[in-house]
């Protein structure tokens, strides 16, 4: 016995068409007009779209930061994810100073194991590069199922790596078929600007974006492009936020650098006017990179449309305003950086991208599901609707309307950066490997059945078609 989703309009990265989908066990058994078999359960998707389950390849759940941890753990974070139509997350496990990669990865397995409502994988953030860690890279890709690492060019004296380590990681990762993801901000310049503002008594959250202007992002992206080109290594620029960085990536792609780029909903729909509030409440928008001038949004949307930007992720990193963000009262540099968003990625991109004509439906699916699957070694198991793929499916009712707010979101955090924004469309039914996990817009399981995903070594998506 199977499940048949009837009369929905299927959307993939290449096509939109009317068809039925038959689910058998955990996979898609058939797609077509006559797929029903005796004894099958029927679910009407008439008048709705059917998307492949979304893949959010940039989350930070249960992340320790100093004496605190993010408000969302893997249980609350992945529950919010499936409500929004995201069935897979790839979280950033972190190797803290003094740890091996094995130790860092094991710490995250313990945080996530048995708690996830979505399937999940890990990137490995490296903060302490040495010869022993270099020898672990091959193990990471071939035995641990982790085909991407992350480096920070920001957060001086905490996470930041120097150019020597950055180049060595790029070189070693290329040898081991690993994609290097990089947070691009010039941490030395940011540190100088922070100290300058503090010395001048300028300590409110309004100075956070001024300490991280677009040029520090552009400079770091440009430096990464040069080093990646020298190492002949693939790189992904995470949370790209501004025109200057986008143009730098575009020029690098033109000259053949293997560079991919991700942006986030906050940079597409929010802008730096949020920092003009004279009260401390603008601490809610202390993220890095910060929100940019509204004029950048047109460039980012166009980057999605033209393919300069490859994916949209959330960088979900939630800290409560009360008790967590508030530790930075009197010193903006102590406000924990990050904001929630994993529940609203598809809704925001659909409402403010597809419905406004900035991107097409197929581009929408490509950015939220297909390209992440290809980049991170999950395609075609994830990211598409085809026989043999996992039955990760989202029935999307475009007629449903809602208003985003902290009172109704599933995130375990006390505010929403999108408070009061309208959303057109909703994931009314969601399936994870054939099991219905969302029914009529509500989580319908108490069983966190998400599985750890052993990802394939990196392969350039232009070649990764099988």
VENNORTA-V373195 format. One record per helix or strand. SS is the DSSP state (@ for helix, = for strand). FROM is the first residue (numbers start at 1). LEN is the number of residues. If there is no record, write none. Layout:
ss=SS from=FROM len=LEN
ss=SS from=FROM len=LEN
This chain:
ss== from=3 len=9
ss== from=16 len=9
ss== from=27 len=6
ss== from=41 len=4
ss== from=49 len=4
ss== from=54 len=6
ss== from=64 len=2
ss== from=68 len=2
ss=@ from=74 len=10
ss== from=86 len=10
ss=@ from=101 len=12
ss== from=119 len=8
ss=@ from=131 len=12
ss== from=148 len=5
ss== from=160 len=1
ss=@ from=163 len=13
ss== from=179 len=5
ss=@ from=187 len=13
ss=@ from=206 len=6
ss=@ from=214 len=18
ss== from=235 len=3
ss=@ from=243 len=12
ss== from=259 len=6
ss=@ from=265 len=5
ss=@ from=272 len=5
ss=@ from=280 len=6
ss=@ from=295 len=12
ss== from=311 len=3
ss== from=316 len=1
ss=@ from=325 len=4
ss=@ from=332 len=3
ss== from=339 len=1
ss=@ from=345 len=10
ss=@ from=361 len=15
ss== from=390 len=1
ss== from=393 len=11
ss== from=422 len=11
ss== from=435 len=5
ss== from=442 len=2
ss== from=452 len=1
